Amino acid sequence: MNEAFMYVMSIKFDTSWWSKSKDERASLISSLEETENKIRSNLISLKRFVSVRGNSDLLYWFSSADTDSLLNSRYSVLASLRGAASEGYSMISIFRPSPYEMGGGTDVSKILNLPQLQYFVAYPMKKSPEWYLLPFEERRKIMGEHINMAKSHPKNQGIRSYTTYSFGVQDDEFVVLYEIPSLSDWTHVVEKLREALARKWIVNEAPILVGERKDIKSAFLL
């Protein structure tokens, strides 16, 4: 398999969540976990994170061979929470090998099923029209600098990068996703990449979603 559909969704609990009893919240979380177990077999991968930022509470990252499975997963998760939460920002895209790197025969399903790392970052990206008017070989050279700066950075230890494509299916052109062992190391790498020439043509990278791998009961049954 050399491509897969991706869906990232943020979920925000209703303002009444913390006024519910602990038993009520536990029941909803159990319902959510049961739903995850049911839908997982229809997906390439399902990864869930507790949001680190206040713009959401939970982050889901689904990948699938078809959009039908993504839709079923999305609505199943929302239904399991019985009106106690709603979907916030979401992004749909297609993961496939980059035209700027060799190795197009990679099986993306194997990459997506690697063990979940501690942190997750996702955001949309859009480039200016001038970028696409540059000759392809010039773009390849510029992106090569960007890629090499990231790969050679001493703090880039185990960071996984997924550039996915959303041309014509959402407002931005890319959805960029990362799995990260250390948020501290991540900020050092990103700061260095601000010096890359490719930054000249980027016009949007917001909103940024940040999640942590965490037991959902310990987060929401306080």
Solvent accessible surface area in square Angstrom, and as a share of the most:
residue,aa,sasa,rsa
1,M,107,0.48
2,N,92,0.47
3,E,77,0.34
4,A,2,0.01
5,F,55,0.23
6,M,2,0.01
7,Y,19,0.07
8,V,2,0.01
9,M,0,0.00
10,S,2,0.01
11,I,0,0.00
12,K,86,0.36
13,F,15,0.06
14,D,66,0.34
15,T,139,0.81
16,S,46,0.30
17,W,0,0.00
18,W,138,0.48
19,S,95,0.61
20,K,53,0.22
21,S,58,0.37
22,K,117,0.50
23,D,116,0.60
24,E,93,0.42
25,R,16,0.06
26,A,30,0.24
27,S,52,0.33
28,L,13,0.06
29,I,1,0.00
30,S,44,0.28
31,S,19,0.12
32,L,1,0.00
33,E,44,0.20
34,E,103,0.46
35,T,19,0.11
36,E,7,0.03
37,N,108,0.55
38,K,152,0.64
39,I,15,0.08
40,R,102,0.37
41,S,100,0.65
42,N,102,0.52
43,L,19,0.09
44,I,27,0.14
45,S,9,0.06
46,L,12,0.06
47,K,11,0.05
48,R,43,0.16
49,F,1,0.00
50,V,16,0.09
51,S,17,0.11
52,V,76,0.44
53,R,110,0.40
54,G,68,0.65
55,N,70,0.36
56,S,4,0.02
57,D,31,0.16
58,L,0,0.00
59,L,0,0.00
60,Y,0,0.00
61,W,1,0.00
62,F,0,0.00
63,S,0,0.00
64,S,0,0.00
65,A,61,0.48
66,D,60,0.31
67,T,59,0.34
68,D,90,0.46
69,S,15,0.10
70,L,5,0.02
71,L,83,0.41
72,N,83,0.43
73,S,2,0.01
74,R,61,0.22
75,Y,122,0.46
76,S,37,0.24
77,V,0,0.00
78,L,38,0.19
79,A,72,0.56
80,S,9,0.06
81,L,0,0.00
82,R,151,0.55
83,G,66,0.64
84,A,5,0.04
85,A,13,0.10
86,S,67,0.43
87,E,38,0.17
88,G,46,0.44
89,Y,80,0.31
90,S,39,0.25
91,M,2,0.01
92,I,51,0.26
93,S,2,0.01
94,I,42,0.21
95,F,18,0.07
96,R,91,0.33
97,P,43,0.27
98,S,30,0.19
99,P,69,0.44
100,Y,37,0.14
101,E,72,0.32
102,M,170,0.76
103,G,49,0.47
104,G,44,0.42
105,G,79,0.76
106,T,55,0.32
107,D,44,0.23
108,V,3,0.01
109,S,25,0.16
110,K,148,0.63
111,I,50,0.25
112,L,0,0.00
113,N,90,0.46
114,L,77,0.38
115,P,102,0.64
116,Q,43,0.19
117,L,35,0.17
118,Q,51,0.22
119,Y,41,0.16
120,F,0,0.00
121,V,3,0.02
122,A,0,0.00
123,Y,22,0.09
124,P,0,0.00
125,M,26,0.12
126,K,76,0.32
127,K,12,0.05
128,S,14,0.09
129,P,100,0.63
130,E,101,0.45
131,W,2,0.01
132,Y,76,0.29
133,L,149,0.74
134,L,38,0.19
135,P,87,0.55
136,F,74,0.31
137,E,113,0.51
138,E,77,0.34
139,R,42,0.15
140,R,69,0.25
141,K,161,0.68
142,I,10,0.05
143,M,29,0.13
144,G,23,0.22
145,E,72,0.32
146,H,40,0.18
147,I,30,0.15
148,N,94,0.48
149,M,36,0.16
150,A,20,0.16
151,K,135,0.57
152,S,88,0.57
153,H,31,0.14
154,P,106,0.67
155,K,81,0.34
156,N,34,0.17
157,Q,118,0.52
158,G,50,0.48
159,I,29,0.15
160,R,49,0.18
161,S,70,0.45
162,Y,2,0.01
163,T,54,0.31
164,T,0,0.00
165,Y,20,0.07
166,S,1,0.01
167,F,97,0.41
168,G,85,0.82
169,V,89,0.51
170,Q,44,0.19
171,D,132,0.68
172,D,14,0.07
173,E,26,0.12
174,F,18,0.08
175,V,1,0.01
176,V,4,0.02
177,L,0,0.00
178,Y,28,0.11
179,E,0,0.00
180,I,0,0.00
181,P,56,0.35
182,S,35,0.23
183,L,51,0.25
184,S,71,0.46
185,D,36,0.19
186,W,29,0.10
187,T,80,0.46
188,H,83,0.37
189,V,5,0.03
190,V,34,0.19
191,E,122,0.54
192,K,82,0.35
193,L,19,0.09
194,R,121,0.44
195,E,117,0.53
196,A,3,0.03
197,L,89,0.44
198,A,3,0.02
199,R,62,0.23
200,K,148,0.63
201,W,26,0.09
202,I,31,0.16
203,V,90,0.52
204,N,49,0.25
205,E,34,0.15
206,A,56,0.43
207,P,48,0.30
208,I,64,0.32
209,L,3,0.02
210,V,17,0.10
211,G,0,0.00
212,E,48,0.21
213,R,114,0.42
214,K,93,0.39
215,D,88,0.46
216,I,1,0.01
217,K,79,0.34
218,S,59,0.38
219,A,15,0.11
220,F,11,0.05
221,L,23,0.12
222,L,154,0.76
